Amino acid sequence: MDKCNAKNLLVSKKLKVTKQRQLILERIIGRQGIFTVNSLYTKLEDEIDLVTIYRVISIFEEKGIIREVLSNYEEKRYELACIHNPVHPHFNCSVCNELFCLEAVSDNLIKLLQENISDYLVKDISIQFKGICKKCLENNLT
């Protein structure tokens, strides 16, 4: 996945560029995957308090910088929502409980899905597969 520039992304969403927002977004961009608020806090606890991280994550989700990834976990999971990370399905392993990003679906498939629900206003699409991942299968953990 290519990377966005944190400052440019904040400006493009008409957000004030603050040290905390930029630092949090740089960590999110650097992760290149799914994250939780607590996983961010672990990396930033010497610089930003947990309440600020929650507040910034809420703003980022509202502005479409990040999106929630549906999962079976109690703690919410998020990922970057930018041109470099388009909507894509996820795979949730029922053995190791890992959540994997899969290849992005084609625009044609999204359009086809939306045509079937033309009476509704679609704001978000989430596709998740559940089963047993390759690693667990290879280790006979079924």
Secondary structure, 3 states (H helix, E strand, C coil): CCCCCHHHHHHHCCCCCCHHHHHHHHHHHHHCCCECHHHHHHHHCCCCCHHHHHHHHHHHHHHCCEEEECCCCCCCEEEECCCCCCCCCEEEECCCCCEEECCCCCHHHHHHHHHCCCCCCCCCCCCEEEECCHHHHHCCCC
